[in-house]
Amino acid sequence: MIRVVICDDQELVCEGLRAILGTAPDIEVVGVGHDGAEAVELAGKHRPAVVLMDLKMPGMNGIQATRQIKDRFPEVRVLALTTYDADEWVFDAIRAGADGYLLKDTPRARLIEALRGTATGATHVDPQVAGKLFARVAQQAAPPAEPAALRSLSERELEVLRLLARGLSNADIAGRLYLSEGTVRNYVSGVLSKLDVADRTQAAILALQYGVVGPGDG
């Protein structure tokens, strides 16, 4: 069962999300909060697989709450769900450690699929938001020099990083590379350690930034 906490300052939105997730037999809503402070409290209390996080809320906003959750409970995944696709919201959320970014007009079936994927380690980003990430990388006048950490990755680790950056979960990567899920988990841990990043999202951004994976990869 995938345990989920919903956090949004609008009661009707929370009720709607609870109803949508209630149609999925493998998802259980274990808590509902209405600001960032409540999100952090509920994440600590229930240790859900995923916090479904609005960003613009009174008091502590969703970006601040995401940062606290990832600092204090790094095993809890955070999926941003918001109406805002402005650059500053997107990049601030990702820098705070968000594991995915969806807009509130996301179809319900894709929302449920994204929650399932996020719970298993995949990264889900709305196509509009992904376009902004690629555009930001493309705007760079010249790619920065490849860090030594990337050069230290083995060929297999690079393969894992490319697939990870495209949003695949450990299980999906295992299927692509004909490896066990445990072996992939070890490779992912090694990649994160060598790149000195905290999570898969930061590794994916690094892969985009240095051209390990690009918009045409599929």
CORJO-V789558 format. One record per residue. RES is the residue in one small letter. PHI is phi in radians with two decimals (* if undefined). PSI is psi as a letter, one per 20 degrees, with the letter a starting at -180 (* if undefined). BURIAL is # if it has 9 or more other ideal C-beta (glycine too) atoms within 8 Angstrom, else .. Layout:
<<RES	PHI	PSI	BURIAL> <RES	PHI	PSI	BURIAL>>
This chain:
<<m	*	p	.> <i	-1.59	o	#> <r	-1.56	p	#> <v	-2.25	p	#> <v	-1.92	p	#> <i	-1.80	p	#> <c	-2.37	o	#> <d	-2.72	q	#> <d	-1.37	i	.> <q	-1.78	o	.> <e	-1.02	g	.> <l	-1.14	h	.> <v	-1.12	g	#> <c	-1.05	g	#> <e	-1.12	g	.> <g	-1.12	g	.> <l	-1.13	g	#> <r	-1.05	g	#> <a	-1.14	g	.> <i	-1.11	g	#> <l	-1.20	h	#> <g	-1.16	i	.> <t	-1.43	i	.> <a	-1.71	o	#> <p	-1.18	i	.> <d	-1.79	j	.> <i	-2.10	p	#> <e	-2.19	p	.> <v	-1.44	o	#> <v	-1.80	i	#> <g	-2.95	q	#> <v	-2.33	p	#> <g	-2.13	r	#> <h	-2.17	j	#> <d	-2.73	r	#> <g	-1.08	h	#> <a	-1.07	g	#> <e	-1.15	h	#> <a	-1.06	g	#> <v	-1.10	g	#> <e	-1.07	g	#> <l	-1.19	h	#> <a	-1.10	g	#> <g	-1.24	h	#> <k	-1.28	g	.> <h	-1.80	i	#> <r	0.79	l	#> <p	-1.23	r	#> <a	-1.21	h	#> <v	-2.46	p	#> <v	-1.83	p	#> <l	-1.57	o	#> <m	-2.02	o	#> <d	-1.25	q	#> <l	-1.82	g	#> <k	-1.64	o	#> <m	-2.41	q	#> <p	-1.19	q	.> <g	1.24	c	.> <m	-1.26	p	#> <n	-1.45	r	#> <g	-1.19	h	#> <i	-1.20	g	#> <q	-1.10	g	#> <a	-1.16	h	#> <t	-1.04	g	#> <r	-1.05	g	#> <q	-1.16	g	#> <i	-1.09	g	#> <k	-1.19	h	#> <d	-1.26	g	.> <r	-1.62	h	#> <f	-2.32	m	#> <p	-1.08	i	.> <e	-1.33	i	.> <v	-1.43	p	#> <r	-1.55	q	#> <v	-2.15	p	#> <l	-1.96	o	#> <a	-1.26	p	#> <l	-2.35	o	#> <t	-2.61	r	#> <t	-1.57	i	.> <y	-1.72	p	.> <d	-2.07	j	#> <a	-1.12	q	.> <d	-0.91	g	.> <e	-1.13	h	.> <w	-1.21	g	#> <v	-1.04	g	#> <f	-1.26	h	#> <d	-1.15	h	#> <a	-1.14	g	#> <i	-1.18	g	#> <r	-1.11	h	.> <a	-1.28	i	#> <g	2.00	j	#> <a	-0.99	p	#> <d	-1.60	i	#> <g	-3.08	r	#> <y	-2.60	o	#> <l	-2.13	q	#> <l	-1.69	q	#> <k	-1.24	i	.> <d	-1.57	j	.> <t	-1.06	p	#> <p	-0.99	q	.> <r	-1.05	h	.> <a	-1.12	h	.> <r	-1.25	h	#> <l	-1.08	g	#> <i	-1.12	g	#> <e	-1.08	g	#> <a	-1.14	h	#> <l	-1.09	g	#> <r	-1.07	g	#> <g	-1.15	g	#> <t	-1.06	h	#> <a	-1.10	h	#> <t	-1.76	j	#> <g	1.84	i	#> <a	-1.38	r	#> <t	-2.02	p	#> <h	-2.00	p	#> <v	-2.27	p	#> <d	-0.98	p	#> <p	-0.93	h	.> <q	-1.10	g	.> <v	-1.23	g	#> <a	-1.04	h	#> <g	-1.05	h	.> <k	-1.15	h	#> <l	-1.11	g	#> <f	-1.12	g	#> <a	-1.11	h	.> <r	-1.09	g	#> <v	-1.16	g	#> <a	-1.16	h	.> <q	-1.28	i	.> <q	-1.10	p	#> <a	-1.05	g	.> <a	-2.65	q	.> <p	-1.12	p	.> <p	-1.16	q	.> <a	-1.05	p	.> <e	-1.13	p	.> <p	-1.20	q	.> <a	-1.04	h	.> <a	-1.05	h	#> <l	-1.17	h	#> <r	-1.17	h	.> <s	-1.41	i	.> <l	-1.27	q	#> <s	-1.30	r	.> <e	-1.03	g	.> <r	-1.16	g	.> <e	-1.12	h	#> <l	-1.14	h	#> <e	-1.05	g	#> <v	-1.10	g	#> <l	-1.10	g	#> <r	-1.07	g	#> <l	-1.23	h	#> <l	-1.04	g	#> <a	-1.19	h	#> <r	-1.52	j	#> <g	1.66	j	#> <l	-1.32	q	#> <s	-1.38	r	#> <n	-1.03	h	#> <a	-1.12	g	.> <d	-1.14	g	#> <i	-1.10	g	#> <a	-1.01	g	#> <g	-1.13	h	.> <r	-1.18	h	.> <l	-1.76	j	#> <y	1.00	l	.> <l	-2.13	r	#> <s	-1.34	q	.> <e	-1.11	h	#> <g	-1.10	h	.> <t	-1.13	g	#> <v	-1.10	g	#> <r	-1.02	g	#> <n	-1.15	g	.> <y	-1.09	g	#> <v	-1.07	g	#> <s	-1.05	g	.> <g	-1.14	g	#> <v	-1.10	g	#> <l	-1.05	g	#> <s	-1.15	g	.> <k	-1.15	h	#> <l	-1.45	i	#> <d	1.00	l	.> <v	-2.10	q	.> <a	-1.47	h	.> <d	-2.71	r	#> <r	-1.13	h	#> <t	-1.08	g	#> <q	-1.14	h	#> <a	-1.13	g	#> <a	-1.12	g	#> <i	-1.10	g	#> <l	-1.08	g	#> <a	-1.09	g	#> <l	-1.16	g	#> <q	-1.06	h	#> <y	-1.83	j	#> <g	1.35	j	.> <v	-1.14	h	#> <v	-2.41	q	#> <g	-2.30	r	.> <p	-1.02	h	.> <g	-1.53	i	.> <d	-1.26	p	.> <g	-2.80	*	.>>
